[in-house]
Amino acid sequence: MRRIIVGDIHSCYDKLISVLEKAGFNENDDELYSVGDLLDRGEQPVETLDFLMGLKNFYPVLGNHDIYFEEYLCTGRPDSFWLSHNGGMRTFEKVMRMPKEWKEKVKAFYRKIPVLRVLKDSIIMHGGPYSDFTEKELDLIASRPRPFPFINDDMYSEEDDVSYLEDFMWDRDYLYSAMYDAGVSDAYNKIRNELLPIETKKTIWVGHTPLPEIGPFYSKKFHLAAIDTGSFFYKITAVDMDTMAFYQA
């Protein structure tokens, strides 16, 4: 059994299939992990969802695009920012035509997607740890149930502050700090804080920030692998989590 992790998909079904073929992914035996952003921007949201939901061993985390989509599934009201600025219109136009039974199946699928995953050798999230979290704290967060629906939160009381969960999907400080430390292009050095590496031996896998020219980016010091290479305008990347060999389409 192999473990393959894929960068932001963004409804690019054809590219997803192509990169998995290049990686030699066997859907019957191998595990597929995702750093989130399954939908939006691309033209094939329905095909993408049907394929991913049909996999026996698919383990995604939520991305910032995913929470807008989940909110729409739960409320029936698409967020205006999602439609106008976040590439959601392409998803909305095609998904809204699908039957109610299909949407309910997708909603049930999304209910099971966590904000982050902690494995024996990996921590997987979309944006990155935005402050000085320890590995133990991240493990504790991963073990808790997440709010559902994510934005219209009914599972947590007002005393429970879960705002930091959304930061895991949006924040780029940890990645920018690692890139700054590595002396990577000035275009990516717009950091708000210089964060220190988390003390862990696990690889922290993230997406969210397209790095078409230099990706995938790896920092041994920060234990960080950033694998979003701009699937909707450049290439999608898949990585063998055990060998670190990567494939692109």
Backbone as CSV, one residue per row, in Angstrom:
resi,resn,N_x,N_y,N_z,CA_x,CA_y,CA_z,C_x,C_y,C_z
1,MET,0.827,-1.200,0.000,0.000,0.000,0.000,0.864,1.254,0.000
2,ARG,0.549,2.158,-0.910,1.255,3.435,-0.981,0.348,4.546,-0.471
3,ARG,0.969,5.636,-0.029,0.217,6.807,0.409,0.584,7.977,-0.497
4,ILE,-0.405,8.467,-1.221,-0.207,9.586,-2.133,-0.984,10.782,-1.591
5,ILE,-0.357,11.954,-1.612,-1.043,13.170,-1.203,-1.051,14.139,-2.376
6,VAL,-2.186,14.790,-2.583,-2.358,15.650,-3.746,-2.600,17.085,-3.298
7,GLY,-2.055,18.032,-4.074,-2.258,19.447,-3.790,-3.667,19.891,-4.143
8,ASP,-3.912,21.184,-4.027,-5.244,21.746,-4.289,-5.746,21.287,-5.655
9,ILE,-6.968,20.753,-5.677,-7.522,20.162,-6.896,-8.325,21.186,-7.704
10,HIS,-9.144,21.957,-7.042,-9.927,23.041,-7.663,-10.710,22.579,-8.901
11,SER,-11.403,21.486,-8.749,-12.303,20.985,-9.811,-11.588,20.611,-11.101
12,CYS,-10.280,20.421,-11.046,-9.517,20.056,-12.248,-9.469,18.535,-12.354
13,TYR,-10.590,17.944,-12.677,-10.731,16.491,-12.695,-9.750,15.824,-13.661
14,ASP,-9.639,16.352,-14.875,-8.760,15.731,-15.868,-7.307,15.731,-15.402
15,LYS,-6.870,16.839,-14.824,-5.500,16.908,-14.315,-5.310,15.960,-13.132
16,LEU,-6.327,15.847,-12.293,-6.246,14.940,-11.152,-6.056,13.507,-11.611
17,ILE,-6.859,13.071,-12.563,-6.738,11.710,-13.072,-5.375,11.497,-13.703
18,SER,-4.902,12.494,-14.439,-3.606,12.385,-15.111,-2.460,12.253,-14.117
19,VAL,-2.479,13.091,-13.063,-1.365,13.037,-12.113,-1.396,11.749,-11.300
20,LEU,-2.586,11.231,-11.009,-2.666,9.964,-10.280,-2.182,8.804,-11.142
21,GLU,-2.445,8.870,-12.435,-1.918,7.855,-13.343,-0.395,7.915,-13.385
22,LYS,0.156,9.125,-13.439,1.618,9.263,-13.441,2.227,8.735,-12.146
23,ALA,1.509,8.922,-11.045,2.007,8.457,-9.753,1.818,6.955,-9.565
24,GLY,1.081,6.326,-10.489,0.815,4.894,-10.359,-0.145,4.580,-9.238
25,PHE,-1.066,5.502,-8.952,-2.020,5.315,-7.868,-2.995,4.187,-8.187
26,ASN,-3.122,3.260,-7.239,-4.055,2.141,-7.355,-5.186,2.373,-6.367
27,GLU,-6.362,2.708,-6.859,-7.454,3.083,-5.970,-7.967,1.934,-5.120
28,ASN,-7.647,0.718,-5.485,-8.077,-0.432,-4.690,-7.153,-0.707,-3.514
29,ASP,-5.883,-0.332,-3.649,-4.904,-0.670,-2.625,-4.292,0.541,-1.925
30,ASP,-4.167,1.662,-2.624,-3.437,2.815,-2.088,-4.365,3.781,-1.363
31,GLU,-3.759,4.640,-0.549,-4.479,5.698,0.142,-4.193,7.034,-0.538
32,LEU,-5.227,7.854,-0.671,-5.070,9.187,-1.250,-5.444,10.220,-0.203
33,TYR,-4.507,11.139,0.066,-4.733,12.238,0.986,-4.811,13.538,0.198
34,SER,-5.466,14.532,0.780,-5.635,15.824,0.111,-5.428,16.944,1.116
35,VAL,-4.789,18.040,0.667,-4.607,19.215,1.522,-5.767,20.195,1.396
36,GLY,-6.855,19.786,0.734,-8.053,20.614,0.688,-8.227,21.398,-0.601
37,ASP,-9.302,22.185,-0.652,-9.733,22.913,-1.851,-10.000,21.933,-2.993
38,LEU,-11.013,21.131,-2.788,-11.394,20.152,-3.799,-12.045,20.825,-5.005
39,LEU,-12.707,21.967,-4.758,-13.559,22.567,-5.781,-13.178,24.015,-6.087
40,ASP,-14.009,24.629,-6.971,-13.927,26.030,-7.394,-12.836,26.244,-8.440
41,ARG,-13.017,27.320,-9.198,-12.092,27.773,-10.235,-12.112,26.875,-11.470
42,GLY,-11.974,25.590,-11.313,-11.988,24.675,-12.455,-13.389,24.397,-12.963
43,GLU,-13.470,23.629,-14.049,-14.726,23.433,-14.763,-15.438,22.116,-14.462
44,GLN,-14.846,21.247,-13.616,-15.409,19.907,-13.444,-15.671,19.555,-11.973
45,PRO,-16.476,20.347,-11.282,-16.734,20.044,-9.867,-17.509,18.754,-9.645
46,VAL,-18.487,18.483,-10.487,-19.306,17.277,-10.307,-18.473,16.024,-10.552
47,GLU,-17.723,16.017,-11.656,-16.866,14.868,-11.961,-15.834,14.644,-10.852
48,THR,-15.283,15.749,-10.342,-14.288,15.650,-9.277,-14.884,15.019,-8.028
49,LEU,-16.047,15.499,-7.615,-16.679,14.971,-6.411,-17.084,13.513,-6.587
50,ASP,-17.659,13.181,-7.727,-18.076,11.796,-7.956,-16.884,10.848,-7.867
51,PHE,-15.775,11.256,-8.423,-14.583,10.399,-8.382,-14.068,10.253,-6.953
52,LEU,-13.898,11.385,-6.252,-13.320,11.337,-4.913,-14.231,10.609,-3.932
53,MET,-15.531,10.831,-4.027,-16.460,10.149,-3.125,-16.514,8.655,-3.396
54,GLY,-16.134,8.251,-4.595,-16.151,6.839,-4.939,-14.910,6.075,-4.522
55,LEU,-13.891,6.796,-4.050,-12.654,6.141,-3.631,-12.829,5.461,-2.277
56,LYS,-12.223,4.306,-2.150,-12.320,3.546,-0.901,-11.479,4.167,0.195
57,ASN,-10.332,4.708,-0.181,-9.382,5.233,0.801,-8.999,6.671,0.455
58,PHE,-9.927,7.605,0.642,-9.655,9.008,0.375,-9.796,9.798,1.672
59,TYR,-8.739,10.590,1.999,-8.695,11.278,3.282,-8.331,12.756,3.086
60,PRO,-9.327,13.605,2.876,-9.067,15.030,2.694,-9.115,15.809,4.004
61,VAL,-8.663,17.055,3.951,-8.930,18.038,5.001,-9.645,19.213,4.347
62,LEU,-10.281,20.034,5.161,-11.019,21.173,4.635,-10.081,22.299,4.207
63,GLY,-10.373,22.883,3.047,-9.712,24.105,2.612,-10.675,25.268,2.711
64,ASN,-10.172,26.481,2.495,-11.032,27.655,2.595,-12.148,27.643,1.548
65,HIS,-11.884,27.092,0.371,-12.938,26.979,-0.629,-13.996,25.956,-0.197
66,ASP,-13.566,24.935,0.512,-14.489,23.883,0.927,-15.517,24.374,1.934
67,ILE,-15.128,25.311,2.813,-16.092,25.747,3.826,-17.189,26.602,3.203
68,TYR,-16.868,27.353,2.146,-17.921,28.099,1.444,-18.893,27.140,0.759
69,PHE,-18.337,26.093,0.167,-19.186,25.114,-0.505,-20.058,24.384,0.502
70,GLU,-19.487,24.020,1.638,-20.257,23.333,2.665,-21.372,24.229,3.197
71,GLU,-21.079,25.507,3.366,-22.110,26.423,3.839,-23.280,26.476,2.848
72,TYR,-22.961,26.490,1.571,-24.026,26.487,0.560,-24.860,25.208,0.644
73,LEU,-24.192,24.059,0.804,-24.924,22.800,0.904,-25.851,22.777,2.107
74,CYS,-25.412,23.414,3.192,-26.175,23.364,4.433,-27.289,24.398,4.496
75,THR,-27.104,25.532,3.852,-28.073,26.623,3.968,-28.875,26.841,2.697
76,GLY,-28.336,26.396,1.556,-28.978,26.671,0.277,-28.722,28.070,-0.229
77,ARG,-27.910,28.844,0.519,-27.620,30.231,0.145,-26.131,30.383,-0.126
78,PRO,-25.733,30.622,-1.356,-24.317,30.791,-1.656,-23.789,32.132,-1.163
79,ASP,-22.625,32.121,-0.569,-21.991,33.346,-0.089,-21.588,34.220,-1.273
80,SER,-21.857,35.526,-1.184,-21.576,36.425,-2.301,-20.083,36.522,-2.596
81,PHE,-19.252,36.494,-1.548,-17.802,36.550,-1.765,-17.325,35.289,-2.461
82,TRP,-17.888,34.157,-2.063,-17.542,32.879,-2.698,-17.825,32.938,-4.196
83,LEU,-18.964,33.495,-4.565,-19.343,33.546,-5.973,-18.514,34.548,-6.760
84,SER,-18.268,35.718,-6.188,-17.679,36.811,-6.963,-16.158,36.871,-6.922
85,HIS,-15.561,36.422,-5.802,-14.118,36.584,-5.652,-13.362,35.278,-5.429
86,ASN,-14.056,34.264,-5.045,-13.349,33.044,-4.645,-13.552,31.884,-5.610
87,GLY,-14.001,32.188,-6.822,-14.109,31.153,-7.845,-15.260,30.197,-7.671
88,GLY,-16.227,30.553,-6.806,-17.306,29.622,-6.526,-18.408,29.586,-7.566
89,MET,-18.479,30.597,-8.432,-19.565,30.646,-9.393,-19.572,29.423,-10.307
90,ARG,-18.402,28.976,-10.736,-18.341,27.797,-11.608,-18.862,26.561,-10.898
91,THR,-18.545,26.429,-9.622,-19.061,25.306,-8.844,-20.566,25.429,-8.668
92,PHE,-21.014,26.603,-8.248,-22.431,26.833,-7.962,-23.304,26.566,-9.183
93,GLU,-22.897,27.072,-10.337,-23.714,26.933,-11.539,-23.934,25.477,-11.924
94,LYS,-22.945,24.633,-11.653,-23.077,23.232,-12.048,-23.688,22.368,-10.951
95,VAL,-23.350,22.674,-9.718,-23.873,21.868,-8.615,-25.348,22.149,-8.383
96,MET,-25.776,23.402,-8.573,-27.179,23.745,-8.315,-28.144,22.969,-9.213
97,ARG,-27.654,22.470,-10.337,-28.503,21.715,-11.263,-28.640,20.252,-10.871
98,MET,-27.819,19.823,-9.933,-27.826,18.416,-9.552,-29.033,18.101,-8.669
99,PRO,-29.510,16.854,-8.691,-30.681,16.486,-7.877,-30.394,16.570,-6.383
100,LYS,-31.478,16.705,-5.628,-31.372,16.848,-4.183,-30.668,15.660,-3.552
101,GLU,-30.932,14.461,-4.054,-30.316,13.258,-3.485,-28.795,13.316,-3.608
102,TRP,-28.317,13.821,-4.725,-26.869,13.940,-4.941,-26.281,14.953,-3.965
103,LYS,-26.953,16.084,-3.792,-26.463,17.117,-2.875,-26.429,16.604,-1.443
104,GLU,-27.406,15.812,-1.061,-27.420,15.250,0.294,-26.263,14.276,0.490
105,LYS,-25.954,13.533,-0.545,-24.814,12.615,-0.480,-23.512,13.386,-0.317
106,VAL,-23.389,14.477,-1.050,-22.180,15.305,-0.954,-22.087,15.953,0.422
107,LYS,-23.218,16.419,0.943,-23.214,17.037,2.272,-22.758,16.038,3.336
108,ALA,-23.231,14.807,3.248,-22.804,13.777,4.191,-21.310,13.508,4.069
109,PHE,-20.811,13.552,2.847,-19.380,13.381,2.597,-18.588,14.509,3.260
110,TYR,-19.063,15.737,3.113,-18.357,16.887,3.678,-18.405,16.894,5.204
111,ARG,-19.443,16.350,5.786,-19.549,16.306,7.246,-18.396,15.536,7.880
112,LYS,-17.808,14.643,7.115,-16.750,13.794,7.659,-15.348,14.374,7.456
113,ILE,-15.246,15.484,6.757,-13.928,16.048,6.457,-13.433,16.884,7.633
114,PRO,-12.284,16.558,8.210,-11.770,17.324,9.350,-10.982,18.553,8.904
115,VAL,-10.670,19.402,9.872,-9.860,20.590,9.601,-8.393,20.207,9.416
116,LEU,-7.927,19.255,10.189,-6.557,18.750,10.032,-6.512,17.287,10.424
117,ARG,-5.494,16.624,9.931,-5.255,15.222,10.264,-3.852,15.089,10.840
118,VAL,-3.724,14.263,11.862,-2.425,13.957,12.442,-2.207,12.454,12.312
119,LEU,-1.196,12.082,11.543,-0.841,10.683,11.328,0.438,10.360,12.097
120,LYS,0.900,9.134,11.982,2.090,8.728,12.719,3.325,9.514,12.310
121,ASP,3.340,9.984,11.056,4.514,10.694,10.567,4.167,11.998,9.855
122,SER,2.914,12.418,9.902,2.481,13.578,9.128,1.405,14.376,9.856
123,ILE,1.391,15.678,9.576,0.312,16.569,9.975,-0.182,17.216,8.681
124,ILE,-1.468,17.091,8.406,-2.015,17.584,7.143,-3.052,18.660,7.431
125,MET,-2.879,19.823,6.818,-3.854,20.905,6.918,-3.772,21.739,5.652
126,HIS,-4.677,22.689,5.503,-4.725,23.430,4.246,-3.762,24.610,4.207
127,GLY,-3.909,25.535,5.155,-3.083,26.736,5.131,-1.795,26.576,5.910
128,GLY,-1.907,26.165,7.149,-0.727,25.973,7.982,-0.998,26.383,9.411
129,PRO,-0.155,25.941,10.342,-0.290,26.372,11.741,0.088,27.845,11.836
130,TYR,-0.809,28.671,12.369,-0.604,30.109,12.287,0.092,30.700,13.509
131,SER,0.362,29.894,14.526,1.065,30.425,15.694,1.945,29.332,16.269
132,ASP,2.329,29.489,17.518,3.287,28.548,18.108,2.604,27.327,18.708
133,PHE,1.770,26.666,17.916,1.167,25.421,18.358,2.237,24.342,18.486
134,THR,2.049,23.468,19.462,2.917,22.312,19.596,2.281,21.134,18.869
135,GLU,3.068,20.108,18.629,2.539,18.900,17.998,1.436,18.294,18.859
136,LYS,1.612,18.314,20.167,0.612,17.754,21.077,-0.701,18.519,20.974
137,GLU,-0.626,19.843,20.868,-1.838,20.658,20.754,-2.549,20.403,19.431
138,LEU,-1.792,20.268,18.364,-2.392,19.969,17.071,-3.071,18.605,17.085
139,ASP,-2.446,17.652,17.759,-3.031,16.320,17.884,-4.351,16.381,18.647
140,LEU,-4.407,17.202,19.693,-5.625,17.357,20.478,-6.732,18.001,19.643
141,ILE,-6.387,19.024,18.871,-7.362,19.696,18.011,-7.918,18.712,16.985
142,ALA,-7.033,17.896,16.414,-7.458,16.932,15.395,-8.408,15.889,15.963
143,SER,-8.323,15.627,17.254,-9.150,14.591,17.869,-10.554,15.094,18.234
144,ARG,-10.753,16.408,18.209,-12.054,16.971,18.570,-13.000,16.972,17.377
145,PRO,-14.300,16.875,17.621,-15.247,17.062,16.514,-15.198,18.508,16.067
146,ARG,-15.385,18.742,14.795,-15.371,20.113,14.310,-16.797,20.638,14.220
147,PRO,-16.966,21.950,14.165,-18.305,22.500,13.999,-18.912,22.046,12.675
148,PHE,-20.205,21.807,12.695,-20.917,21.500,11.445,-22.333,22.050,11.549
149,PRO,-22.792,22.820,10.550,-21.983,23.299,9.451,-20.861,24.197,9.943
150,PHE,-19.800,24.326,9.165,-18.600,24.963,9.692,-18.817,26.413,10.075
151,ILE,-19.448,27.177,9.219,-19.602,28.605,9.497,-20.816,28.867,10.380
152,ASN,-21.955,28.273,10.048,-23.145,28.411,10.885,-23.093,27.341,11.970
153,ASP,-22.402,27.664,13.036,-21.971,26.698,14.035,-23.034,26.476,15.111
154,ASP,-23.535,25.242,15.197,-24.507,24.898,16.229,-23.943,23.916,17.259
155,MET,-22.782,23.345,16.978,-22.254,22.289,17.843,-21.503,22.837,19.046
156,TYR,-21.046,24.089,18.949,-20.253,24.660,20.021,-21.018,25.789,20.700
157,SER,-20.846,25.920,21.986,-21.480,27.017,22.704,-20.719,28.306,22.434
158,GLU,-21.290,29.433,22.845,-20.640,30.712,22.631,-19.322,30.808,23.406
159,GLU,-19.193,29.997,24.449,-17.958,30.033,25.240,-16.811,29.320,24.536
160,ASP,-17.131,28.471,23.566,-16.092,27.729,22.861,-15.573,28.562,21.699
161,ASP,-14.342,29.024,21.790,-13.750,29.818,20.719,-13.120,28.871,19.711
162,VAL,-13.737,28.750,18.550,-13.206,27.869,17.506,-12.755,28.669,16.282
163,SER,-12.582,29.975,16.452,-12.182,30.808,15.319,-10.826,30.396,14.756
164,TYR,-9.972,29.861,15.630,-8.650,29.454,15.175,-8.722,28.326,14.147
165,LEU,-9.799,27.546,14.163,-9.916,26.449,13.200,-9.930,26.986,11.773
166,GLU,-10.624,28.112,11.565,-10.673,28.692,10.232,-9.301,29.220,9.826
167,ASP,-8.513,29.689,10.812,-7.166,30.173,10.496,-6.296,29.075,9.900
168,PHE,-6.521,27.831,10.307,-5.745,26.726,9.740,-5.953,26.611,8.234
169,MET,-7.079,27.115,7.755,-7.369,27.034,6.316,-6.891,28.240,5.542
170,TRP,-6.730,29.366,6.220,-6.419,30.618,5.529,-4.978,31.089,5.723
171,ASP,-4.361,30.757,6.839,-3.107,31.423,7.189,-1.909,30.903,6.399
172,ARG,-0.989,31.818,6.116,0.211,31.486,5.354,1.501,31.840,6.100
173,ASP,1.401,32.305,7.331,2.585,32.779,8.041,3.661,31.709,8.182
174,TYR,3.245,30.484,8.505,4.236,29.426,8.718,4.978,29.123,7.420
175,LEU,4.249,29.056,6.324,4.878,28.824,5.026,5.788,29.984,4.659
176,TYR,5.307,31.221,4.806,6.130,32.378,4.464,7.388,32.440,5.331
177,SER,7.265,32.059,6.598,8.426,32.046,7.480,9.459,31.033,6.997
178,ALA,8.980,29.855,6.579,9.892,28.828,6.069,10.557,29.285,4.773
179,MET,9.793,29.949,3.914,10.347,30.431,2.654,11.325,31.572,2.889
180,TYR,11.004,32.447,3.832,11.908,33.535,4.197,13.226,32.971,4.719
181,ASP,13.117,31.962,5.575,14.313,31.324,6.134,15.161,30.686,5.048
182,ALA,14.501,30.161,4.003,15.217,29.498,2.916,15.704,30.481,1.851
183,GLY,15.375,31.751,1.993,15.822,32.755,1.034,15.108,32.665,-0.298
184,VAL,13.862,32.186,-0.270,13.100,32.042,-1.500,12.558,33.400,-1.935
185,SER,12.338,33.552,-3.211,11.868,34.759,-3.898,11.183,35.786,-3.011
186,ASP,11.557,37.047,-3.199,10.986,38.142,-2.423,9.472,38.213,-2.537
187,ALA,8.916,37.695,-3.618,7.469,37.752,-3.823,6.717,37.019,-2.724
188,TYR,7.378,36.105,-2.045,6.711,35.312,-1.024,7.160,35.675,0.390
189,ASN,7.862,36.787,0.522,8.381,37.137,1.838,7.528,38.175,2.559
190,LYS,6.260,38.269,2.176,5.359,39.238,2.804,4.802,38.655,4.097
191,ILE,5.678,38.363,5.014,5.265,37.697,6.247,4.786,38.701,7.278
192,ARG,3.806,38.304,8.073,3.319,39.149,9.158,4.075,38.833,10.450
193,ASN,4.561,37.638,10.566,5.346,37.237,11.731,6.415,36.252,11.282
194,GLU,7.550,36.315,11.923,8.573,35.310,11.668,8.378,34.207,12.707
195,LEU,7.736,33.138,12.301,7.450,32.042,13.211,8.629,31.090,13.294
196,LEU,8.768,30.449,14.426,9.806,29.455,14.620,9.281,28.087,14.209
197,PRO,10.175,27.182,13.832,9.727,25.829,13.463,9.050,25.123,14.632
198,ILE,8.004,24.382,14.332,7.359,23.549,15.342,8.273,22.373,15.667
199,GLU,8.353,22.046,16.940,9.183,20.917,17.354,8.434,19.620,17.064
200,THR,8.795,18.999,15.980,8.158,17.755,15.578,9.068,17.022,14.605
201,LYS,8.892,15.732,14.513,9.584,14.945,13.499,8.644,14.608,12.347
202,LYS,7.408,15.085,12.464,6.423,14.808,11.432,6.477,15.859,10.322
203,THR,6.165,15.440,9.106,6.072,16.375,7.993,4.728,17.076,8.032
204,ILE,4.748,18.405,7.925,3.527,19.205,7.890,3.206,19.492,6.420
205,TRP,2.130,18.916,5.928,1.727,19.061,4.532,0.683,20.166,4.419
206,VAL,0.909,21.122,3.506,-0.045,22.209,3.321,-0.257,22.477,1.832
207,GLY,-1.338,23.183,1.543,-1.632,23.666,0.197,-1.875,25.159,0.264
208,HIS,-2.987,25.623,-0.332,-3.503,26.978,-0.180,-2.746,28.051,-0.965
209,THR,-1.424,28.005,-0.954,-0.618,29.037,-1.605,-0.017,28.484,-2.889
210,PRO,-0.513,28.921,-4.048,0.034,28.393,-5.310,1.494,28.779,-5.494
211,LEU,2.318,27.793,-5.755,3.749,28.011,-5.982,4.126,27.386,-7.325
212,PRO,3.631,27.943,-8.425,3.838,27.301,-9.729,5.282,27.258,-10.180
213,GLU,6.079,28.230,-9.782,7.456,28.304,-10.271,8.445,27.531,-9.419
214,ILE,8.140,27.372,-8.131,9.111,26.721,-7.251,8.570,25.469,-6.578
215,GLY,7.287,25.223,-6.715,6.681,24.107,-5.994,6.933,22.767,-6.636
216,PRO,6.808,21.695,-5.843,6.541,21.745,-4.408,7.740,22.256,-3.627
217,PHE,7.443,22.931,-2.519,8.478,23.527,-1.670,8.616,22.694,-0.406
218,TYR,9.865,22.405,-0.028,10.103,21.617,1.182,11.148,22.300,2.052
219,SER,10.848,22.401,3.342,11.784,22.930,4.322,12.007,21.898,5.405
220,LYS,13.214,21.354,5.453,13.535,20.373,6.493,13.504,21.030,7.862
221,LYS,13.973,22.270,7.950,14.013,22.983,9.233,12.622,23.188,9.799
222,PHE,11.658,23.521,8.927,10.292,23.766,9.367,9.399,22.527,9.221
223,HIS,9.988,21.413,8.783,9.250,20.146,8.617,8.050,20.351,7.694
224,LEU,8.199,21.182,6.679,7.061,21.651,5.903,7.164,21.253,4.437
225,ALA,6.062,20.712,3.909,5.956,20.419,2.484,4.729,21.149,1.946
226,ALA,4.940,22.126,1.057,3.857,22.905,0.453,3.676,22.418,-0.981
227,ILE,2.478,21.916,-1.304,2.314,21.181,-2.567,1.225,21.742,-3.475
228,ASP,0.782,22.979,-3.220,-0.157,23.610,-4.151,0.646,24.274,-5.262
229,THR,0.493,23.789,-6.490,1.225,24.361,-7.624,0.276,24.946,-8.670
230,GLY,-0.899,25.396,-8.218,-1.794,26.119,-9.109,-2.469,25.260,-10.148
231,SER,-3.226,24.275,-9.697,-3.817,23.305,-10.623,-4.685,23.953,-11.697
232,PHE,-5.406,25.007,-11.351,-6.366,25.585,-12.299,-5.719,26.485,-13.338
233,PHE,-4.442,26.872,-13.133,-3.771,27.678,-14.154,-2.384,27.155,-14.509
234,TYR,-1.887,26.154,-13.743,-0.557,25.619,-14.049,-0.581,24.099,-13.948
235,LYS,-0.135,23.552,-12.844,-0.064,22.102,-12.715,-0.577,21.651,-11.357
236,ILE,-1.057,20.421,-11.328,-1.417,19.792,-10.067,-0.284,18.842,-9.676
237,THR,-0.017,18.776,-8.375,1.097,17.974,-7.870,0.599,16.869,-6.945
238,ALA,1.169,15.691,-7.090,0.933,14.574,-6.176,2.283,14.092,-5.666
239,VAL,2.337,13.699,-4.399,3.599,13.292,-3.775,3.415,11.955,-3.070
240,ASP,4.388,11.085,-3.235,4.438,9.853,-2.466,4.908,10.217,-1.065
241,MET,4.074,10.030,-0.058,4.376,10.503,1.283,5.526,9.759,1.945
242,ASP,5.873,8.609,1.427,6.945,7.821,2.032,8.286,8.021,1.346
243,THR,8.286,8.250,0.048,9.542,8.429,-0.686,9.811,9.887,-1.028
244,MET,8.793,10.746,-0.953,8.841,12.163,-1.314,9.014,12.381,-2.832
245,ALA,8.866,11.329,-3.613,8.852,11.493,-5.068,7.580,12.231,-5.457
246,PHE,7.689,13.191,-6.400,6.497,13.935,-6.784,6.235,13.850,-8.266
247,TYR,4.977,14.060,-8.622,4.495,13.923,-9.994,3.617,15.134,-10.302
248,GLN,3.603,15.559,-11.552,2.811,16.726,-11.920,2.094,16.505,-13.248
249,ALA,0.950,17.144,-13.375,0.172,17.071,-14.622,-0.517,18.398,-14.867
